[in-house]
C-alpha cells in the first residue's frame, strides 16, 4: 500500500470520524476515539450518538460534531445508518476521507476509507462458537479489501491481521502509543493524507520515522535512531 500519491487536493485534510459506537465498547477503543478527537480536533467532522455530542465538543472544540438518530444505540440501526446516512454527511462537508475506528466500514461511499483494527480475538478458534463472531470476520475482510489505509495499534496486531486475512503486515500503519500525543496524532495525519491522495509523489513513501525527524535538506533519508 503506497503512501505516495499525486499531489495535494488542498493543504488541510478534513476527515469524517465515525464515533457512533464510541463509549459502547471496551475502554481501549473508547480511549482511542477520545485521543483522536482531542489530538486532531479541527481536522475532524465527528458523527456520534446524541448523548455524546457534548462529550466530543469538549474534547474537540474546533471540530464539527453531528449527531444521528436516537436509534444509533442499537447495532442494527448503526449498520444501516453507516451505509446510507454517513456517505451523505461526507458529501455535505466535502471531507477528504472517512475514518472507521473499527470495522465495519461504509460500503456505499465514494470518499477514501481509513479503518483501525484493534483486536482479532474473534479469530481465536479456542473461543466458543458464539464468540467467534462470523459477522465480525466478514466485516473485517470487507474492510481490509476496500479501505485505502489500515491502522493497527501494534506490530502483533499487524501480524495477526496478515494471518487472518492475508493483508501484508508491512502495509499496515503501526501507531505510536496514545501516551505519545503528538506522534499519535501525526501518524493519523499520515494515514489520512495517504488515503486522501494528498502526499506529493516526489516525496516517496512516508514512514513513521519522518514523524520524529524532518528529512535531510539534500533529500537523503534520515539516519535510523539508535
HELIX and SHEET records of a PDB file:
HELIX    1   1 UNK A   27  UNK A   40  1                                  14    
HELIX    2   2 UNK A   41  UNK A   43  5                                   3    
HELIX    3   3 UNK A   50  UNK A   52  5                                   3    
HELIX    4   4 UNK A   53  UNK A   59  1                                   7    
HELIX    5   5 UNK A   70  UNK A   73  5                                   4    
HELIX    6   6 UNK A   75  UNK A   84  1                                  10    
HELIX    7   7 UNK A   86  UNK A   92  1                                   7    
HELIX    8   8 UNK A  121  UNK A  123  5                                   3    
HELIX    9   9 UNK A  129  UNK A  131  5                                   3    
HELIX   10  10 UNK A  134  UNK A  146  1                                  13    
HELIX   11  11 UNK A  155  UNK A  165  1                                  11    
HELIX   12  12 UNK A  169  UNK A  171  5                                   3    
HELIX   13  13 UNK A  181  UNK A  195  1                                  15    
HELIX   14  14 UNK A  201  UNK A  203  5                                   3    
HELIX   15  15 UNK A  209  UNK A  212  1                                   4    
SHEET    1   A 7 UNK A  64  UNK A  67  0                                        
SHEET    2   A 7 UNK A  44  UNK A  48  1                                        
SHEET    3   A 7 UNK A  15  UNK A  18  1                                        
SHEET    4   A 7 UNK A  97  UNK A 100  1                                        
SHEET    5   A 7 UNK A 112  UNK A 117  1                                        
SHEET    6   A 7 UNK A 149  UNK A 152  1                                        
SHEET    7   A 7 UNK A 173  UNK A 174  1                                        
END                                                                             
